[in-house]
């Protein structure tokens, strides 16, 4: 699947933002299992955003060291 560069570059920040919003929402919800569901989904989104951001950073740093920085 190919995604345009602006969308691809903003994905980790989107994951982090959604995770933060859902975690904050879990503090205010108190019906059925919504707080637990929101907490779990928010935590997963935060972890996913951090993993994607750190993997991209490491890959770009590795490319920069090997001299392949022109590929971006």
URMOQUI-V381562 format. One record per run of one state. SS is the DSSP state (~ for helix, > for strand, _ for the rest). FROM is the first residue (numbers start at 1). LEN is the number of residues. If there is no record, write none. Layout:
[[SS,FROM,LEN] [SS,FROM,LEN]]
//
This chain:
[[_,1,4] [~,5,24] [_,29,5] [~,34,33] [_,67,2] [~,69,3] [_,72,1]]
//
